[in-house]
Amino acid sequence: MKARKNWWRWLVGSADDRVSSSVIDILGHRYDREKQQAMRYSQHAERMRYPQFREALLRIASEEEKHAGLIEGKIKALGGKLPDVIPIF
């Protein structure tokens, strides 16, 4: 299979077209997953007995939050609305 040189343009259409809602949907799904992962790591950290493991999980949760923040910025830049994140218990 031949790789597309302008894959982004292929995905969203030409530069003159309005950004496809499917791109925003994909980003919204990724945002939701990153936020949920951050919640999971934080919840596991609360139950962690050893402080070094707790700190490691909290660092990972922080990285997941950063990823979600980057995706949030892209969604807003494209004119999309952030999805409601379903809390993890």
Z-matrix of the N, CA and C atoms (Angstrom, degrees):
N
C 1 1.445
C 2 1.531 1 108.69
N 3 1.290 2 115.40 1 134.06
C 4 1.453 3 121.36 2 -178.63
C 5 1.533 4 109.90 3 -81.74
N 6 1.321 5 116.86 4 131.36
C 7 1.471 6 120.88 5 178.76
C 8 1.530 7 109.65 6 -73.89
N 9 1.304 8 115.75 7 141.06
C 10 1.462 9 120.48 8 178.22
C 11 1.514 10 109.01 9 -83.75
N 12 1.327 11 115.06 10 133.70
C 13 1.457 12 120.20 11 178.92
C 14 1.525 13 110.93 12 -71.91
N 15 1.292 14 117.52 13 -42.74
C 16 1.460 15 122.87 14 -176.88
C 17 1.529 16 109.60 15 -109.60
N 18 1.312 17 116.64 16 58.22
C 19 1.462 18 120.71 17 -175.55
C 20 1.523 19 111.80 18 -60.03
N 21 1.337 20 117.39 19 -36.15
C 22 1.468 21 119.64 20 -179.31
C 23 1.528 22 110.34 21 -64.05
N 24 1.309 23 116.10 22 -44.77
C 25 1.464 24 120.22 23 179.06
C 26 1.529 25 110.29 24 -64.20
N 27 1.331 26 116.06 25 -37.93
C 28 1.461 27 120.30 26 176.92
C 29 1.528 28 110.75 27 -63.15
N 30 1.335 29 116.79 28 -39.15
C 31 1.462 30 121.47 29 -177.33
C 32 1.523 31 111.82 30 -70.88
N 33 1.298 32 118.15 31 -44.30
C 34 1.465 33 120.57 32 -175.64
C 35 1.519 34 113.41 33 -98.66
N 36 1.312 35 118.03 34 -6.38
C 37 1.453 36 120.88 35 -177.43
C 38 1.513 37 109.47 36 98.56
N 39 1.302 38 116.59 37 -171.61
C 40 1.460 39 119.58 38 -178.94
C 41 1.528 40 110.07 39 -69.94
N 42 1.307 41 115.85 40 164.79
C 43 1.458 42 121.14 41 -177.58
C 44 1.517 43 111.84 42 -62.45
N 45 1.323 44 117.99 43 -26.43
C 46 1.461 45 121.46 44 -178.91
C 47 1.529 46 112.80 45 -82.25
N 48 1.312 47 116.20 46 -18.08
C 49 1.473 48 120.05 47 -178.60
C 50 1.523 49 110.74 48 -77.49
N 51 1.303 50 114.59 49 154.83
C 52 1.458 51 120.63 50 173.80
C 53 1.524 52 108.08 51 -70.70
N 54 1.343 53 116.52 52 145.55
C 55 1.460 54 121.05 53 -177.10
C 56 1.517 55 109.34 54 -62.62
N 57 1.289 56 115.11 55 132.69
C 58 1.456 57 122.12 56 -178.27
C 59 1.529 58 110.69 57 -64.37
N 60 1.304 59 114.93 58 140.84
C 61 1.471 60 118.91 59 179.03
C 62 1.520 61 111.04 60 -67.56
N 63 1.335 62 117.45 61 -22.94
C 64 1.463 63 119.10 62 179.08
C 65 1.524 64 111.58 63 -65.91
N 66 1.328 65 118.40 64 -32.15
C 67 1.462 66 121.48 65 177.00
C 68 1.522 67 109.51 66 -66.15
N 69 1.311 68 116.20 67 -44.32
C 70 1.466 69 120.40 68 178.86
C 71 1.529 70 109.65 69 -65.59
N 72 1.324 71 117.44 70 -36.93
C 73 1.468 72 120.99 71 176.81
C 74 1.526 73 111.31 72 -62.09
N 75 1.327 74 115.97 73 -43.52
C 76 1.472 75 120.51 74 179.28
C 77 1.526 76 110.02 75 -63.67
N 78 1.317 77 116.45 76 -45.70
C 79 1.468 78 119.83 77 178.03
C 80 1.526 79 110.87 78 -63.08
N 81 1.327 80 117.21 79 -37.99
C 82 1.462 81 121.26 80 177.95
C 83 1.515 82 111.65 81 -62.71
N 84 1.329 83 115.72 82 -40.21
C 85 1.465 84 119.95 83 177.84
C 86 1.530 85 110.16 84 -64.49
N 87 1.319 86 117.01 85 -44.10
C 88 1.468 87 120.81 86 179.13
C 89 1.536 88 110.85 87 -63.81
N 90 1.337 89 116.44 88 -40.03
C 91 1.466 90 121.21 89 177.93
C 92 1.529 91 109.91 90 -59.56
N 93 1.319 92 115.87 91 -47.26
C 94 1.459 93 121.67 92 179.90
C 95 1.530 94 110.71 93 -59.12
N 96 1.323 95 116.48 94 -45.63
C 97 1.465 96 120.76 95 -179.37
C 98 1.539 97 111.73 96 -64.14
N 99 1.308 98 117.03 97 -41.76
C 100 1.468 99 119.97 98 179.72
C 101 1.528 100 110.74 99 -64.25
N 102 1.328 101 117.29 100 -43.42
C 103 1.468 102 120.89 101 179.02
C 104 1.527 103 110.69 102 -63.52
N 105 1.329 104 116.87 103 -41.65
C 106 1.462 105 119.99 104 179.41
C 107 1.529 106 111.15 105 -66.17
N 108 1.321 107 117.04 106 -39.94
C 109 1.460 108 120.07 107 177.21
C 110 1.531 109 110.77 108 -61.64
N 111 1.317 110 116.84 109 -42.50
C 112 1.466 111 120.43 110 178.17
C 113 1.531 112 110.26 111 -60.56
N 114 1.330 113 116.53 112 -41.08
C 115 1.471 114 120.03 113 177.75
C 116 1.524 115 111.02 114 -63.16
N 117 1.328 116 116.97 115 -42.91
C 118 1.466 117 120.61 116 -179.77
C 119 1.526 118 111.22 117 -61.44
N 120 1.328 119 116.34 118 -47.65
C 121 1.466 120 119.20 119 -179.73
C 122 1.526 121 111.26 120 -62.59
N 123 1.317 122 117.42 121 -39.53
C 124 1.469 123 120.44 122 178.48
C 125 1.523 124 110.99 123 -65.02
N 126 1.323 125 116.56 124 -41.30
C 127 1.463 126 119.90 125 179.00
C 128 1.529 127 111.48 126 -65.30
N 129 1.321 128 116.46 127 -41.19
C 130 1.463 129 119.56 128 177.49
C 131 1.523 130 110.70 129 -65.00
N 132 1.324 131 116.53 130 -37.29
C 133 1.463 132 120.30 131 179.75
C 134 1.524 133 110.91 132 -63.22
N 135 1.317 134 117.45 133 -36.76
C 136 1.467 135 120.79 134 179.47
C 137 1.527 136 111.69 135 -61.55
N 138 1.315 137 116.43 136 -31.14
C 139 1.468 138 120.65 137 -177.47
C 140 1.528 139 112.99 138 -93.06
N 141 1.314 140 116.52 139 -3.83
C 142 1.456 141 121.16 140 -175.52
C 143 1.522 142 110.42 141 -72.74
N 144 1.309 143 116.00 142 131.80
C 145 1.457 144 121.35 143 -177.60
C 146 1.529 145 111.84 144 -79.54
N 147 1.313 146 116.22 145 -39.06
C 148 1.468 147 120.51 146 -175.03
C 149 1.529 148 110.55 147 -94.46
N 150 1.329 149 116.73 148 128.37
C 151 1.464 150 120.17 149 -174.66
C 152 1.529 151 114.42 150 -61.07
N 153 1.337 152 117.91 151 -34.03
C 154 1.459 153 118.92 152 -179.04
C 155 1.527 154 111.37 153 -66.45
N 156 1.335 155 117.65 154 -34.21
C 157 1.458 156 120.67 155 177.44
C 158 1.530 157 110.80 156 -75.42
N 159 1.326 158 115.14 157 -36.72
C 160 1.466 159 120.00 158 176.75
C 161 1.531 160 110.12 159 -60.65
N 162 1.327 161 116.10 160 -46.31
C 163 1.468 162 120.68 161 179.50
C 164 1.524 163 111.60 162 -62.98
N 165 1.323 164 116.51 163 -39.14
C 166 1.467 165 120.08 164 179.05
C 167 1.531 166 110.63 165 -63.98
N 168 1.318 167 117.34 166 -43.08
C 169 1.466 168 120.65 167 178.97
C 170 1.525 169 111.26 168 -66.24
N 171 1.312 170 116.94 169 -37.44
C 172 1.463 171 119.72 170 177.79
C 173 1.532 172 111.93 171 -67.59
N 174 1.333 173 116.52 172 -33.67
C 175 1.480 174 119.67 173 175.11
C 176 1.529 175 110.40 174 -65.79
N 177 1.326 176 115.87 175 -42.02
C 178 1.466 177 119.73 176 178.47
C 179 1.527 178 109.81 177 -63.90
N 180 1.331 179 117.09 178 -42.43
C 181 1.466 180 120.87 179 178.26
C 182 1.525 181 110.45 180 -60.80
N 183 1.322 182 116.44 181 -38.81
C 184 1.462 183 120.37 182 178.48
C 185 1.524 184 110.91 183 -64.54
N 186 1.324 185 117.57 184 -40.65
C 187 1.469 186 121.18 185 177.46
C 188 1.529 187 110.87 186 -63.55
N 189 1.317 188 116.67 187 -40.35
C 190 1.465 189 120.23 188 178.45
C 191 1.534 190 110.28 189 -63.57
N 192 1.327 191 116.54 190 -38.57
C 193 1.466 192 120.52 191 177.19
C 194 1.529 193 110.91 192 -64.72
N 195 1.335 194 116.54 193 -38.08
C 196 1.465 195 119.82 194 176.99
C 197 1.524 196 110.67 195 -63.29
N 198 1.340 197 116.05 196 -43.41
C 199 1.465 198 119.95 197 178.11
C 200 1.523 199 110.46 198 -60.09
N 201 1.321 200 115.78 199 -44.32
C 202 1.467 201 120.00 200 178.99
C 203 1.528 202 110.37 201 -61.85
N 204 1.313 203 117.10 202 -37.98
C 205 1.462 204 120.93 203 178.60
C 206 1.520 205 112.38 204 -63.75
N 207 1.328 206 116.55 205 -39.29
C 208 1.461 207 120.54 206 177.27
C 209 1.531 208 111.13 207 -64.50
N 210 1.323 209 114.82 208 -43.55
C 211 1.465 210 119.63 209 179.23
C 212 1.525 211 109.92 210 -66.22
N 213 1.326 212 116.63 211 -39.51
C 214 1.467 213 121.16 212 177.46
C 215 1.528 214 110.56 213 -57.61
N 216 1.321 215 116.13 214 -44.68
C 217 1.459 216 120.16 215 178.93
C 218 1.514 217 112.31 216 -60.96
N 219 1.322 218 116.82 217 -40.17
C 220 1.462 219 120.77 218 -179.82
C 221 1.528 220 110.71 219 -68.53
N 222 1.324 221 117.10 220 -41.05
C 223 1.475 222 120.37 221 178.58
C 224 1.524 223 109.82 222 -60.85
N 225 1.334 224 116.39 223 -45.95
C 226 1.466 225 120.24 224 -179.78
C 227 1.524 226 111.49 225 -65.59
N 228 1.336 227 116.49 226 -38.69
C 229 1.459 228 120.39 227 179.30
C 230 1.528 229 111.60 228 -63.97
N 231 1.332 230 116.20 229 -30.40
C 232 1.464 231 120.97 230 179.29
C 233 1.527 232 112.29 231 -87.26
N 234 1.332 233 116.13 232 1.02
C 235 1.458 234 120.12 233 177.77
C 236 1.519 235 114.42 234 83.68
N 237 1.323 236 116.53 235 17.42
C 238 1.456 237 120.41 236 -179.51
C 239 1.513 238 112.36 237 -90.97
N 240 1.320 239 114.43 238 170.82
C 241 1.462 240 122.28 239 178.49
C 242 1.523 241 108.03 240 -108.52
N 243 1.335 242 116.40 241 138.60
C 244 1.461 243 120.21 242 179.18
C 245 1.525 244 110.37 243 -68.20
N 246 1.318 245 116.84 244 138.49
C 247 1.460 246 119.18 245 177.85
C 248 1.521 247 110.90 246 -74.73
N 249 1.308 248 115.30 247 157.46
C 250 1.461 249 120.22 248 173.77
C 251 1.526 250 107.24 249 -75.70
N 252 1.323 251 116.25 250 128.13
C 253 1.458 252 120.38 251 -179.73
C 254 1.515 253 108.13 252 -90.17
N 255 1.326 254 115.48 253 127.60
C 256 1.458 255 120.92 254 179.33
C 257 1.529 256 107.75 255 -81.02
N 258 1.334 257 117.17 256 122.31
C 259 1.476 258 119.36 257 -178.30
C 260 1.533 259 111.84 258 -64.24
N 261 1.306 260 115.38 259 146.47
C 262 1.455 261 122.73 260 177.76
C 263 1.519 262 107.52 261 -102.18
N 264 1.317 263 116.02 262 130.76
C 265 1.483 264 120.14 263 178.25
C 266 1.494 265 110.79 264 -117.16
